[in-house]
Amino acid sequence: MVYSLTEGIVRKFGSPRRGQSIRFHSIEDYPIDRHVQPLRRLSKSVIVFALSALAPFASRSVAHAQASMPGMAMPMPAENPAADAGAPDGADGGAEEPESEVQLFNMQDHSDDMMKHMAHFTTFSAFEQGSREQLLAATGATPPQLDAFGDVSAVVPIQQPGEHPHFQLGAFGLMFMAGLGPHVDFMAETALEADETNTLSIDLERMVLRWSNQAWFVQCGRMHTDIGFWNASYHHGRWLQPTIARPSVVAFEDGGGLIPAHAIGISGGWQMPSSKGALHLVLTVANGRGDIPDQILLVRETNLAKQVVLSVYHTGLGVEGLRLGASVDYDHIAGAPPTIRPDLPYAPIDEYIGNVNLAYLKAPWTVIAESFAFVHHSGTQTWPIYDTYAVLGRAFGALTPYVELENRNSPNGLPPFFLDGSLPLEPNFTLELVGLRFETTSWSALRLEYSVQEGVSGKKLPMQVELNWAFGV
């Protein structure tokens, strides 16, 4: 379900650091009329004054048109029709017709220019009267829309000392979209979520301005990087994705993922349709990594180099719902002091990421598989990481059983960039997960999962059972 968003102002908005929270104020608390109404009255006064000043010139233009083109009828309104009707022939009725009463829309001379001015006035007059629909229609925009997503889980840890069965509140996400005119769109996504310390905070996850036509697009802002399939296709509404959580390799930065899931920069793309689908090419240039994986560089950069991502994928290939793709990413990570990166102080790190992906999404089947290769290089040291996951599911009416497998192998261990201590990451593991999804309604679903992780050496990692109820409207 999609709802129209009426006018409102969020008094505090941003992307706070982890552990911080933001106090909310309702739209009703904000005295919007105190600011908007004076501006509306001032705008109306200026426009009326400008049109009044133009009226004498318009009257003279009409008179000139009548004199130069006697065959053209130029009807003019009478100030007092009864007096004019009773006046003798040749008399002027006792008074001249005021110039301010000229009907601008009846003018034939300079009609194009005057019609533009009047249409402009009509637009803002409608806006002054609160007619949002007329304003949007006059500017070629589309009504704003708001989508909401959220979920709640019950988690039972198994063989995890110190962990207890608990309920877990997932992120509550709001996605705002609006068409700003022909080919121009705006989208923003925020998420209200709690961290491991039970602190509630809000993050501006995405904010994108986009221009597009049938073949090209250019967008800028904070976006999800086009690394692989999952990160470009699934965002912060967990109801939309097949499993409860994202695979570990593509988890968000604050959730222990290896990829730079978010980017602040500019992205452009091109697509070439064919008889068997379409070829897509996407190039992104953005701010690079911060000092730690969870640091997103919103307004400042740590070095001159920029993150560069190139993604190529083909949809269709003669099979509806099939997508094949590959992507590469390069970033030069600036050095950090020993308090942040004790194993590699002040040394920059070159990060290379390669990905190949396959997805087949056509009812009743869901098939997603991706393979990543990470190489972090600094001086004479190199840290490779290989991570592959696959998700397979088949729907039987409202029920969809599915499985997920993931394997990670880090021959030289994790690079120092991931060892800042803020997030516990496993260098080597195998994940095995089985789940069942039930569509409770068209806009919500229950998912039950059992998962177990096992280290490459046989070390037992966390096992758990999770029941999740998610929605999207």
C-alpha positions in Angstrom: 0.0 0.0 0.0 1.2 3.5 -0.8 0.1 6.7 0.9 0.3 10.3 -0.1 2.6 12.4 2.1 1.1 15.7 3.3 3.2 18.7 4.2 5.4 18.4 7.2 8.8 19.3 8.6 11.2 17.1 10.6 13.0 19.4 12.9 16.0 17.2 13.5 17.3 14.9 10.7 20.6 13.3 9.9 22.8 10.3 10.2 24.1 10.2 13.8 27.0 8.2 14.9 26.5 4.8 16.4 25.2 4.9 20.0 23.5 8.3 19.6 19.7 8.9 19.4 17.5 11.6 18.1 14.5 13.1 19.8 11.5 13.2 17.5 8.9 16.0 17.2 5.5 15.4 15.6 4.5 17.3 12.6 1.5 18.8 14.5 4.0 20.3 17.1 5.7 22.4 14.4 4.0 25.8 13.9 4.1 25.6 10.1 1.4 28.2 9.5 3.4 30.8 11.4 6.1 30.6 8.6 4.1 29.6 5.5 1.1 31.9 5.7 3.2 35.2 5.7 5.2 33.9 2.7 2.0 33.0 0.9 0.4 36.5 1.5 3.7 38.2 0.4 3.9 36.1 -2.8 0.3 36.9 -3.6 0.7 40.6 -3.0 3.8 40.8 -5.2 2.1 38.9 -8.1 -1.1 41.0 -7.9 1.0 44.2 -7.9 3.1 43.1 -10.9 -0.1 42.2 -12.9 -1.7 45.6 -12.0 1.4 47.4 -13.2 1.3 45.5 -16.5 -2.4 46.2 -17.1 -2.0 49.7 -18.7 0.6 48.4 -21.1 -1.7 45.5 -22.0 -4.5 48.0 -22.6 -2.4 50.1 -25.0 -1.4 46.9 -26.8 -5.0 46.0 -27.3 -5.9 49.5 -28.6 -2.9 49.4 -31.0 -4.0 45.9 -32.2 -7.6 47.2 -32.9 -6.3 50.2 -34.8 -3.8 48.3 -36.9 -6.1 45.3 -37.6 -9.7 46.7 -38.0 -11.0 43.3 -39.2 -10.2 41.6 -35.9 -12.9 41.8 -33.2 -11.4 42.6 -29.8 -14.3 42.5 -27.2 -13.7 44.7 -24.2 -15.8 44.6 -21.1 -17.9 47.7 -20.2 -17.7 49.3 -16.9 -21.4 50.0 -16.8 -23.3 48.2 -19.6 -26.6 49.8 -18.7 -25.2 53.3 -19.0 -23.5 52.5 -22.4 -26.8 51.1 -23.7 -28.6 54.3 -22.9 -26.0 56.7 -24.2 -26.7 58.5 -27.5 -24.7 57.5 -30.6 -21.3 59.0 -30.6 -21.3 59.5 -26.8 -18.8 57.8 -24.6 -21.3 57.0 -21.8 -20.0 59.8 -19.6 -16.8 58.0 -18.4 -13.8 56.2 -19.8 -13.4 52.6 -19.2 -10.8 51.9 -16.6 -7.7 50.3 -18.0 -7.3 48.0 -15.0 -10.4 46.0 -16.1 -8.8 44.8 -19.3 -9.4 41.1 -19.9 -5.9 39.8 -20.5 -7.1 36.4 -21.7 -9.0 38.0 -24.5 -5.9 39.7 -26.0 -4.8 38.5 -29.4 -1.6 40.5 -29.6 1.3 39.2 -27.5 -1.1 36.4 -26.4 1.6 33.7 -26.0 3.7 35.8 -23.5 0.7 37.0 -21.5 -0.8 33.5 -21.4 2.5 32.2 -19.9 2.4 34.9 -17.2 -1.3 34.2 -16.4 -0.7 30.4 -16.3 2.2 31.1 -13.9 0.0 33.2 -11.7 -2.8 30.6 -11.8 -0.3 27.9 -10.6 0.8 29.9 -7.6 -2.7 31.1 -6.9 -3.8 27.5 -6.7 -0.8 26.8 -4.4 -1.8 29.7 -2.2 -5.2 28.2 -1.9 -3.8 24.9 -0.9 -4.4 23.0 -4.2 -1.4 20.6 -4.2 -2.9 18.6 -7.1 -3.0 21.6 -9.4 0.5 22.6 -8.6 1.9 19.1 -9.3 -0.1 18.9 -12.5 1.1 22.3 -13.7 4.8 21.4 -13.1 4.7 17.8 -14.5 5.5 16.3 -11.0 3.9 13.2 -9.4 2.4 13.1 -5.9 4.9 12.1 -3.2 4.6 8.6 -1.9 5.6 7.0 1.4 6.3 3.3 2.0 6.9 1.8 5.5 8.7 -1.4 6.4 9.3 -3.2 9.7 9.7 -6.5 11.5 9.8 -8.2 14.9 11.6 -11.5 15.8 11.7 -14.1 18.5 15.2 -15.6 18.8 16.3 -18.7 20.6 20.1 -19.1 20.7 21.4 -22.6 20.9 24.8 -23.5 22.6 25.7 -19.8 23.0 26.9 -19.1 26.5 25.7 -15.8 27.9 22.9 -15.5 25.3 19.3 -15.9 26.3 16.1 -16.3 24.3 14.8 -12.8 23.5 12.5 -10.7 21.3 14.2 -8.5 18.8 12.8 -5.3 17.2 13.9 -5.0 13.6 14.5 -1.7 11.8 11.5 0.5 11.0 12.1 2.0 7.6 10.4 4.8 5.7 11.0 5.2 2.0 9.9 8.5 0.5 9.6 8.9 -3.3 8.4 11.8 -5.5 8.6 12.8 -9.2 10.0 16.3 -9.4 9.1 16.7 -13.1 9.7 15.0 -16.4 12.7 12.5 -16.0 13.6 13.8 -12.5 12.9 11.8 -9.4 13.8 12.0 -5.7 14.0 9.1 -3.2 15.0 9.0 0.5 15.1 6.1 2.9 15.5 6.3 6.7 15.7 3.5 9.2 15.0 3.7 12.9 16.8 0.8 14.6 18.5 -0.4 17.8 22.1 -1.6 18.1 23.6 -4.2 20.4 23.6 -1.7 23.3 19.8 -1.4 23.0 20.2 2.2 21.9 17.6 3.5 19.4 18.9 5.7 16.6 17.9 6.9 13.1 20.0 6.7 10.0 19.5 8.3 6.6 20.2 5.2 4.6 19.6 6.6 1.1 18.9 10.0 -0.4 19.1 10.1 -4.2 18.3 12.6 -6.9 17.9 10.9 -10.3 17.5 11.9 -13.9 16.6 9.1 -16.3 15.2 8.4 -19.7 14.6 5.1 -21.6 18.3 4.4 -22.1 20.4 6.5 -19.6 20.3 7.6 -15.9 22.4 9.8 -13.7 21.9 9.9 -9.9 23.7 11.4 -7.0 23.5 11.3 -3.2 23.8 8.5 -0.7 23.0 5.2 -2.4 23.6 1.5 -2.3 26.6 0.5 -4.3 26.1 -1.7 -7.3 28.3 -4.5 -6.0 26.7 -7.7 -6.9 23.0 -8.5 -7.0 21.7 -8.5 -3.4 23.0 -5.0 -2.4 21.6 -3.4 -5.5 18.2 -5.2 -5.3 17.3 -5.5 -1.6 17.5 -2.6 0.8 16.3 -1.9 4.4 12.8 -3.4 4.2 13.4 -7.0 5.2 9.9 -8.1 4.2 11.0 -7.8 0.5 14.0 -10.2 0.8 13.7 -14.0 0.7 15.6 -14.6 4.1 15.3 -12.8 7.4 18.8 -11.4 7.4 21.1 -10.6 4.5 24.0 -13.1 3.8 27.0 -12.2 6.0 29.2 -11.0 3.1 26.6 -8.4 2.0 25.4 -7.4 5.5 25.4 -3.6 6.2 28.6 -2.0 7.5 27.3 -1.9 11.1 26.2 -5.5 10.9 29.6 -7.1 10.0 29.4 -7.1 6.2 32.6 -7.1 4.1 31.3 -4.9 1.2 31.0 -1.1 1.3 27.2 -1.3 1.1 26.6 2.5 1.0 28.3 5.1 -1.1 28.0 8.9 -1.3 28.8 10.1 -4.8 27.5 10.0 -8.3 26.4 7.1 -10.5 25.5 6.8 -14.1 24.1 3.9 -16.2 23.1 2.9 -19.6 21.0 0.0 -21.0 20.8 -1.5 -24.4 17.6 -3.5 -25.0 17.8 -6.6 -27.2 15.4 -9.3 -28.4 16.4 -11.5 -25.5 16.5 -8.9 -22.7 18.8 -5.9 -22.0 22.4 -5.2 -21.2 23.1 -2.8 -18.3 26.2 -0.9 -17.5 26.6 1.1 -14.3 29.6 3.3 -13.2 29.8 4.8 -9.7 32.4 7.3 -8.3 32.0 8.0 -4.6 33.7 8.8 -1.3 35.8 5.8 -0.2 36.0 3.9 3.1 36.5 5.6 6.4 38.9 4.6 9.1 36.7 1.6 10.1 34.1 -0.3 8.1 31.2 1.3 9.9 32.3 4.9 9.1 30.4 6.3 6.1 32.1 9.5 4.8 29.0 11.8 4.4 30.6 15.2 4.1 34.4 14.8 4.3 37.0 12.5 2.6 40.1 11.1 4.2 42.2 11.2 1.0 42.2 12.3 -2.6 41.4 8.8 -4.1 37.7 7.9 -4.7 35.9 4.6 -4.7 35.1 3.4 -8.2 32.6 0.6 -8.9 31.8 -0.8 -12.3 28.8 -3.2 -12.7 27.7 -5.0 -15.9 24.7 -7.3 -16.0 22.2 -8.8 -18.5 18.6 -9.4 -17.8 16.5 -11.9 -19.8 19.0 -13.8 -22.0 15.9 -15.5 -23.5 14.7 -16.6 -20.0 12.3 -14.3 -18.2 13.4 -13.5 -14.7 17.1 -14.5 -15.3 19.9 -12.0 -14.5 23.6 -12.6 -14.9 26.2 -10.0 -13.8 29.7 -9.1 -12.7 31.1 -6.1 -10.8 34.5 -4.8 -9.7 35.3 -2.2 -7.0 38.5 -0.3 -6.2 39.3 1.9 -3.2 42.4 3.4 -1.7 41.8 3.4 2.1 43.8 6.0 4.0 46.1 5.1 6.8 44.8 5.4 10.4 46.6 5.8 13.8 47.4 2.8 16.0 44.5 3.6 18.3 42.2 2.6 15.4 44.3 0.2 13.4 47.0 -1.2 15.8 48.2 -4.0 13.4 48.9 -1.6 10.5 49.2 2.0 11.8 49.3 4.9 9.3 49.7 2.5 6.4 47.2 3.0 3.5 45.4 -0.1 2.1 44.3 -0.8 -1.4 41.0 -2.7 -1.6 40.0 -4.7 -4.7 36.6 -6.5 -4.9 35.4 -8.7 -7.6 31.9 -10.3 -7.9 30.0 -12.6 -10.2 26.3 -13.2 -9.6 23.3 -15.1 -10.9 19.6 -14.5 -10.0 16.4 -16.2 -11.2 13.3 -14.6 -9.8 10.2 -16.0 -11.4 7.3 -17.6 -9.6 7.4 -20.1 -8.1 11.3 -20.1 -8.0 13.8 -18.0 -6.2 17.5 -18.6 -7.0 20.3 -16.2 -6.0 24.0 -17.0 -6.0 27.0 -14.7 -5.7 30.7 -15.2 -5.3 33.1 -12.5 -4.0 36.9 -12.2 -4.0 38.4 -9.5 -1.8 42.1 -8.5 -1.9 43.5 -6.0 0.6 47.1 -5.0 -0.1 49.5 -2.8 1.9 53.2 -2.7 1.3 54.4 -6.3 0.9 51.4 -7.8 2.6 48.2 -9.2 1.0 45.0 -10.5 2.6 42.7 -12.4 0.3 39.1 -13.3 1.3 36.7 -15.6 -0.7 33.0 -15.7 0.1 30.2 -17.5 -1.8 26.6 -17.8 -0.9 23.4 -19.3 -2.5 19.7 -19.0 -1.7 17.2 -21.5 -3.2 13.4 -21.4 -2.6 10.2 -22.6 -4.2 6.7 -21.4 -3.5 3.8 -23.7 -2.9 0.9 -21.3 -2.7 1.4 -19.1 0.4 4.3 -21.3 1.7 7.9 -21.1 0.5 10.5 -23.4 1.9 14.1 -22.3 1.3 17.7 -23.0 2.1 20.8 -20.8 2.3 24.4 -21.8 2.2 27.5 -19.6 2.7 31.2 -20.3 2.8 34.0 -17.9 3.7 37.7 -18.6 3.4 40.5 -16.2 4.5 43.9 -17.9 3.9 45.9 -15.1 5.7 43.2 -14.1 8.1 41.2 -10.9 8.0 43.0 -7.7 7.0 43.7 -5.1 9.7 41.0 -2.9 8.3 38.4 -5.3 9.7 40.2 -5.8 13.0 39.4 -2.5 14.8 37.4 -4.4 17.4 34.0 -2.8 16.8 32.5 -5.8 15.0 33.2 -9.5 15.6 33.9 -11.1 12.2 34.7 -14.7 11.5 37.5 -15.2 8.9 36.5 -18.8 8.0 33.0 -20.4 8.4 30.3 -22.3 6.7 26.6 -21.3 7.2 23.7 -23.8 6.8 20.2 -22.4 7.0 16.7 -23.8 6.4 13.6 -21.7 6.5 9.9 -21.5 5.7 8.1 -18.4 4.6 4.3 -18.0 5.0 2.5 -15.1 3.4 0.0 -14.1 6.0 -1.4 -11.3 3.8 -0.5 -9.5 0.7 1.6 -7.1 2.8 3.1 -9.2 5.6 4.9 -12.6 6.0 6.0 -15.0 8.7 9.5 -16.7 8.4 10.8 -19.4 10.6 14.6 -20.3 10.3 17.1 -22.6 11.8 20.7 -21.8 11.2 24.1 -23.2 12.2 27.6 -22.0 11.5 30.7 -24.2 11.6 34.3 -23.1 11.4 36.6 -24.6 8.8 38.5 -26.3 11.6 35.3 -27.8 13.0 34.8 -25.1 15.6 31.1 -24.7 16.4 29.8 -21.2 15.8 26.4 -19.8 16.8 23.2 -21.8 16.1 19.7 -20.3 16.6 16.0 -20.6 15.8 14.3 -17.4 14.7 10.7 -16.5 14.1 10.2 -13.3 12.2 7.1 -11.3 11.3 7.7 -8.6 8.7 5.5 -6.2 6.8 5.6 -3.6 4.0 2.9 -1.0 3.2 
